[in-house]
Amino acid sequence: MEKNWLIADLQIHSKYARATSKNISIENLEKYAKIKGINLLGVGDFQHPLRRKEIDEKLTENEHGILYTSSGFPFLWQTEVSLMYRQDGKSRAIHHLIFAPNKEVANQITEFLASKGRLDYDGRPIFGMTSPDLVESLKKIDDKIEIIPAHCMTPWFGLFGSKSGFDSLKDCFQEQTKKIYAIESGMSADPEMLWSLNEKVNIVSFSDAHSFWPWRLGRESTIFEVDKIIYDEKKLSYKEIMNSIRTGDGLIATIETPPEYGKYHWDGHRLCNFSCSPEKTKELNGVCPVCGKPLIIGVDYRVKQLEDQPRGFKPASAKPYLKLLPLHELIALAYSTKMESKKSWEVYNNLIEKFGTEFEILLNVKKEALLSKKIENKLIELILKNREAKIKIKPGYDGEYGVAQFEEDQKTLV
């Protein structure tokens, strides 16, 4: 990694959110962030009473709104909420990330959310307020609060989702649109896909990890320029980090999984074991040939529905991005094993011991260095192909992750 890079994953959950690992603790997040090569995390679910107790006990806030562990690893005040409401005759379900500049404001956000519903049943609570109401109310508390639509293209809970989303930022946020500065790409979309929507916002990327394992944590991240997000005394600053997100100044790039790897890239039905491309969906008139019911329309199709510019359009403000599969995925493919297997961990830990961090291996270690450490040739090939986004992936659909494949194993896709 470059010395002036800071890699941040700012969409984190706690063990108090639904469908998350019971082992997501501050300690485990720090441990695996360091192994991965992540330099900054969100705390996740700060409004949940038990998570907040953990934050208060294990993290200390400095004068710039950054929370530190006893060993000096930094976190930001961050949570995610789910809004479910009706607008324009349609049910909406949108997930938004919320960032607070300090403990005092986090307390005020928590108090506001508590006035709208229970906070103790789920780390990602559900509220009936609209997106404009959320933005207006939070900005009245403090303009430094940041609201970012999460995984913006996914069918049910994305801002532009095919099932419950909107056709534009303006449709969703109405008169509050000018207070939205960024959208989060999500695994099933990449910046190039989002550029074609031609919305005037920056694009960030975070993992939405429901566990702390390296193949989840940091799988999507945002890279900041260190000198742009610190104060003169060389301390990280919430204000400067959010200024980079708002303006793009200091926002170097995003790390993305290939969009095909995401759970909702193509159209299909998981229970019918059927998926297909947008072109095939049109031939089928959107109907599943197995069960005869409407297909779940994925991100690739939805982008084509909404695009204001042809795919390949690149706005002047566009930032570079890197497409990377997690290292565990490459190891599992090379050794024909599962990511969580003993063999995968043995190979992974050996690589980390030799080269430092996962991102260092994925991005920087030279072929000659890999060969000198007697790394399996098939794995070296995959690491190098991964840097060029040349690994074939059978696209994910309807809640199923995409599947990485060797080119010779690639089957014809519908």
VOGU-3710 file (C-alpha; in Angstrom, 3 decimals, decimal comma):
1> meknwliadl> 0,000/0,000/0,000  1,081/3,568/-0,522  2,438/5,372/2,533  -0,002/8,257/2,156  -3,042/5,946/2,043  -5,546/5,451/4,819  -7,984/2,597/4,143  -11,325/2,945/5,920  -14,273/0,608/6,326  -17,074/2,716/7,758
11> qihskyarat> -20,092/0,426/7,491  -19,782/-1,889/10,467  -22,357/-3,790/12,511  -22,204/-5,109/16,041  -23,333/-8,452/17,416  -26,585/-6,734/18,400  -27,747/-6,374/14,796  -29,752/-9,111/13,091  -27,906/-11,804/11,140  -24,507/-10,903/12,569
21> sknisienle> -21,794/-12,899/14,305  -21,928/-13,021/18,092  -18,150/-12,567/18,034  -18,163/-9,036/16,629  -16,402/-7,170/19,409  -14,208/-4,086/19,425  -11,225/-6,361/20,052  -11,954/-8,675/17,116  -12,671/-5,783/14,765  -9,319/-4,221/15,636
31> kyakikginl> -7,468/-7,536/15,377  -8,725/-8,416/11,915  -8,613/-4,841/10,623  -4,872/-4,857/11,331  -4,458/-8,222/9,596  -6,430/-6,955/6,616  -4,560/-3,646/6,429  -7,491/-1,402/7,346  -6,563/1,796/9,173  -9,964/3,114/10,335
41> lgvgdfqhpl> -13,332/1,543/11,217  -16,818/2,667/12,131  -17,999/1,560/15,571  -21,365/0,295/14,283  -24,750/0,531/16,012  -23,755/3,284/18,439  -27,378/3,926/19,443  -27,921/0,368/20,709  -27,713/0,404/24,550  -25,419/-2,620/24,866
51> rrkeideklt> -23,174/-1,598/21,983  -22,934/1,892/23,444  -21,881/0,401/26,777  -19,116/-1,495/24,970  -18,002/1,664/23,148  -17,865/3,681/26,372  -15,893/0,980/28,166  -13,354/0,201/25,457  -12,842/3,390/23,426  -11,677/6,885/24,318
61> enehgilyts> -12,620/9,925/22,228  -10,131/12,659/21,410  -10,821/16,320/20,680  -11,290/15,617/16,955  -14,126/13,109/17,312  -11,991/9,995/16,803  -12,389/7,052/19,182  -9,273/5,042/20,081  -8,670/1,653/21,640  -6,065/1,315/24,378
71> sgfpflwqte> -3,552/0,267/21,701  -4,340/3,292/19,528  -6,572/1,905/16,755  -9,107/4,507/15,539  -12,883/4,300/15,115  -15,607/6,768/14,051  -19,075/7,191/15,535  -21,228/5,294/13,002  -24,513/3,473/12,759  -27,059/2,340/10,177
81> vslmyrqdgk> -30,837/2,658/10,254  -33,603/1,148/8,148  -36,476/3,382/7,073  -39,717/1,719/5,955  -42,514/3,973/4,734  -44,843/4,695/1,847  -44,255/7,419/-0,710  -45,894/8,029/-4,072  -48,100/4,981/-3,603  -45,203/2,576/-3,117
91> sraihhlifa> -43,650/0,884/-0,096  -40,080/2,064/0,471  -37,293/0,419/2,443  -34,023/2,326/2,556  -30,867/1,827/4,638  -28,894/4,921/5,601  -25,491/5,259/7,257  -25,231/7,932/9,942  -21,968/9,446/11,206  -21,604/11,668/14,264
101> pnkevanqit> -18,779/14,156/14,889  -18,448/13,400/18,616  -19,973/11,754/21,671  -22,258/14,676/22,478  -23,844/14,605/19,034  -24,036/10,795/19,101  -26,042/11,176/22,319  -28,414/13,631/20,650  -28,878/11,332/17,657  -29,613/8,445/20,011
111> eflaskgrld> -32,174/10,566/21,875  -33,844/11,554/18,610  -34,003/7,967/17,325  -35,386/6,802/20,684  -38,260/9,266/20,214  -39,148/7,438/16,990  -39,036/3,840/18,220  -37,233/1,177/20,232  -33,463/0,971/20,056  -32,811/-2,207/22,036
121> ydgrpifgmt> -34,221/-4,914/19,750  -31,856/-4,551/16,779  -28,525/-2,852/16,133  -29,963/-1,638/12,830  -33,355/-0,335/14,007  -36,372/0,236/11,766  -38,296/3,520/11,726  -41,346/4,743/9,857  -40,050/8,234/9,071  -39,201/9,266/5,526
131> spdlveslkk> -35,703/9,884/4,198  -36,243/13,668/3,931  -37,523/13,746/7,515  -34,470/11,854/8,749  -32,044/14,205/7,002  -33,861/17,362/8,083  -34,096/16,231/11,710  -30,472/15,136/11,993  -29,143/18,263/10,313  -31,059/20,358/12,853
141> iddkieiipa> -29,068/18,599/15,564  -25,736/19,334/13,861  -24,806/20,022/10,247  -21,629/17,974/10,726  -23,741/14,807/10,920  -23,312/12,842/7,681  -26,031/10,689/6,089  -25,008/8,318/3,283  -27,420/5,912/1,518  -26,015/2,395/1,955
151> hcmtpwfglf> -25,615/-0,284/-0,779  -27,564/2,083/-2,992  -28,550/-0,356/-5,777  -29,695/-3,491/-3,890  -33,315/-4,481/-4,640  -35,042/-4,066/-1,265  -33,001/-1,729/0,874  -31,067/0,382/-1,633  -31,868/3,967/-2,558  -32,229/2,952/-6,227
161> gsksgfdslk> -33,389/-0,618/-5,548  -35,733/-2,346/-7,990  -38,177/-3,419/-5,273  -38,518/-0,472/-2,934  -36,206/2,289/-4,088  -36,423/5,492/-6,079  -35,399/6,524/-9,573  -33,198/9,414/-8,424  -31,725/11,125/-5,388  -34,242/13,931/-5,870
171> dcfqeqtkki> -37,158/11,503/-5,779  -35,939/10,128/-2,460  -34,668/13,178/-0,600  -36,743/15,930/-2,246  -35,818/19,324/-0,762  -33,098/17,689/1,375  -31,166/16,381/-1,646  -28,525/19,106/-1,413  -27,528/17,724/1,998  -26,560/14,338/0,566
181> yaiesgmsad> -22,938/14,362/-0,598  -22,174/10,697/-1,249  -23,708/7,305/-1,947  -22,279/3,903/-1,002  -21,834/1,545/-3,942  -22,570/-1,848/-2,372  -21,084/-5,134/-3,552  -23,332/-5,699/-6,567  -22,442/-2,371/-8,213  -19,221/-0,533/-8,951
191> pemlwslnek> -18,523/3,167/-9,581  -18,619/2,806/-13,374  -22,168/1,499/-13,141  -23,156/4,358/-10,834  -21,482/6,997/-13,003  -24,014/6,221/-15,709  -26,788/7,472/-13,389  -25,084/10,876/-13,528  -25,983/11,875/-9,968  -23,900/14,756/-8,626
201> vnivsfsdah> -22,464/13,009/-5,577  -19,269/11,223/-4,605  -19,087/7,438/-4,355  -17,736/5,634/-1,308  -17,525/1,922/-0,623  -17,709/-0,010/2,645  -18,062/-3,677/3,550  -21,403/-3,878/5,405  -19,687/-6,802/7,129  -21,837/-8,965/9,363
211> sfwpwrlgre> -18,763/-10,688/10,744  -15,172/-9,701/11,522  -13,458/-12,251/9,214  -11,031/-10,861/6,622  -13,150/-12,080/3,711  -15,987/-9,883/4,996  -14,310/-6,997/6,818  -12,882/-4,409/4,435  -13,867/-6,357/1,315  -15,075/-2,956/0,126
221> stifevdkii> -13,330/0,125/1,501  -12,505/3,748/0,789  -8,970/5,086/0,455  -8,214/8,559/1,796  -5,113/10,714/1,398  -3,638/10,894/4,888  -2,510/14,519/4,686  -6,052/15,636/3,839  -7,790/14,060/6,838  -5,574/15,165/9,725
231> ydekklsyke> -5,122/18,316/11,760  -1,803/20,112/11,940  -0,808/18,075/14,983  -0,999/14,960/12,780  -4,158/13,616/14,377  -7,046/12,092/12,470  -10,077/14,364/12,311  -13,759/13,509/11,800  -14,265/16,951/10,251  -11,553/16,445/7,649
241> imnsirtgdg> -12,639/12,874/6,826  -16,192/14,035/6,146  -14,913/17,028/4,202  -13,116/14,582/1,889  -16,337/12,604/1,438  -18,332/15,775/0,779  -15,908/17,473/-1,599  -13,823/14,608/-2,993  -10,639/16,404/-1,930  -8,541/13,701/-0,296
251> liatietppe> -10,757/10,877/-1,523  -8,208/8,818/-3,461  -10,142/5,747/-4,582  -12,459/2,942/-3,517  -11,770/-0,760/-3,194  -14,627/-2,778/-4,677  -15,339/-6,446/-5,066  -16,187/-7,199/-8,711  -19,932/-6,428/-8,915  -20,661/-9,958/-10,152
261> ygkyhwdghr> -19,465/-11,187/-6,745  -22,327/-9,389/-4,994  -25,544/-11,074/-3,915  -27,816/-9,131/-6,240  -25,919/-8,490/-9,460  -28,042/-10,587/-11,848  -31,742/-11,378/-11,924  -33,129/-14,675/-10,696  -34,761/-16,852/-8,074  -32,577/-18,495/-5,445
271> lcnfscspek> -35,148/-21,172/-4,585  -35,542/-22,046/-8,267  -31,765/-22,179/-8,759  -32,211/-19,890/-11,749  -30,345/-16,716/-12,710  -29,902/-14,777/-15,900  -28,552/-11,621/-17,500  -30,701/-8,510/-18,083  -30,929/-9,432/-21,773  -32,340/-12,854/-20,942
281> tkelngvcpv> -34,742/-11,314/-18,434  -36,185/-9,172/-21,221  -36,627/-12,247/-23,412  -38,490/-13,905/-20,539  -40,615/-10,785/-19,932  -39,286/-10,767/-16,376  -40,878/-14,133/-15,526  -39,039/-17,081/-13,970  -39,188/-20,094/-16,343  -39,148/-22,467/-13,348
291> cgkpliigvd> -41,987/-21,159/-11,165  -43,715/-18,656/-13,434  -43,424/-15,790/-10,928  -41,688/-12,411/-11,495  -37,916/-12,569/-11,209  -36,043/-10,603/-8,560  -34,506/-7,861/-10,665  -30,842/-7,372/-9,847  -28,494/-4,423/-9,927  -27,177/-4,807/-13,482
301> yrvkqledqp> -30,701/-4,658/-14,916  -31,724/-1,822/-12,606  -28,777/0,341/-13,629  -29,760/-0,117/-17,267  -33,267/1,051/-16,384  -32,024/4,202/-14,680  -28,917/5,187/-16,618  -28,791/8,754/-17,834  -25,528/8,177/-19,689  -24,218/5,073/-21,504
311> rgfkpasakp> -22,087/2,607/-19,533  -18,527/3,849/-19,745  -19,445/7,482/-19,093  -16,997/9,025/-16,631  -17,812/12,331/-14,924  -15,066/14,865/-14,304  -15,298/14,246/-10,544  -14,896/10,456/-10,861  -12,337/8,760/-8,618  -10,360/5,627/-9,530
321> ylkllplhel> -11,388/2,291/-8,074  -9,796/-1,113/-7,574  -11,607/-4,413/-8,150  -10,401/-7,068/-5,715  -11,649/-10,399/-4,445  -10,701/-11,156/-0,810  -7,544/-13,222/-0,342  -9,456/-16,064/1,314  -11,533/-16,348/-1,855  -8,377/-16,753/-3,943
331> ialaystkme> -6,969/-19,346/-1,565  -10,201/-21,343/-1,569  -10,230/-21,289/-5,368  -6,573/-22,285/-5,680  -6,844/-25,181/-3,233  -10,449/-26,229/-3,980  -11,445/-25,744/-0,362  -13,805/-23,543/1,646  -12,772/-20,094/2,824  -13,276/-20,998/6,470
341> skkswevynn> -11,449/-24,352/6,217  -8,345/-25,224/8,226  -6,331/-25,386/4,986  -7,439/-21,901/3,888  -6,508/-20,425/7,259  -3,157/-22,212/7,233  -2,255/-20,735/3,829  -3,666/-17,316/4,758  -1,766/-17,064/8,037  1,430/-18,150/6,289
351> liekfgtefe> 1,021/-15,353/3,739  0,301/-12,752/6,410  3,353/-13,863/8,377  5,541/-13,464/5,286  4,139/-10,240/3,816  2,397/-8,264/6,574  -1,223/-7,526/5,620  -3,818/-8,818/3,196  -4,030/-5,575/1,220  -0,231/-5,559/0,864
361> illnvkkeal> -0,475/-9,030/-0,682  -3,437/-8,200/-2,895  -2,035/-4,915/-4,160  1,740/-4,726/-3,946  3,803/-7,877/-3,408  5,788/-8,638/-6,567  5,589/-11,950/-8,402  9,270/-12,559/-7,706  8,699/-12,128/-3,963  5,804/-14,573/-4,036
371> lskkienkli> 7,910/-17,100/-5,933  10,834/-16,667/-3,535  8,604/-17,655/-0,615  7,499/-20,822/-2,456  3,853/-19,806/-2,761  1,704/-22,208/-4,792  1,878/-21,255/-8,505  -1,883/-21,447/-8,933  -2,369/-19,010/-6,049  0,265/-16,636/-7,446
381> elilknreak> -1,573/-16,676/-10,766  -4,821/-15,777/-9,034  -3,254/-12,969/-6,979  -1,833/-11,396/-10,142  -5,052/-11,867/-12,136  -7,032/-10,385/-9,253  -5,091/-7,115/-9,535  -6,220/-6,834/-13,143  -9,828/-7,913/-12,424  -9,347/-10,924/-14,695
391> ikikpgydge> -10,862/-13,639/-12,517  -14,083/-15,036/-13,944  -17,110/-14,861/-11,666  -20,488/-16,486/-12,045  -22,768/-13,580/-11,050  -24,617/-13,550/-7,763  -28,411/-13,195/-7,670  -31,350/-13,063/-5,242  -29,213/-13,272/-2,095  -26,571/-15,688/-3,445
401> ygvaqfeedq> -22,959/-14,543/-3,673  -21,198/-14,772/-7,014  -18,783/-17,663/-7,468  -15,158/-17,158/-8,537  -13,966/-19,654/-11,153  -10,879/-20,592/-13,104  -11,296/-19,605/-16,729  -11,149/-23,233/-17,864  -13,994/-24,026/-15,441  -16,176/-21,184/-16,625
411> ktlv> -19,492/-22,434/-17,921  -21,639/-20,606/-20,417  -23,827/-18,180/-18,517  -27,417/-17,487/-19,519
//
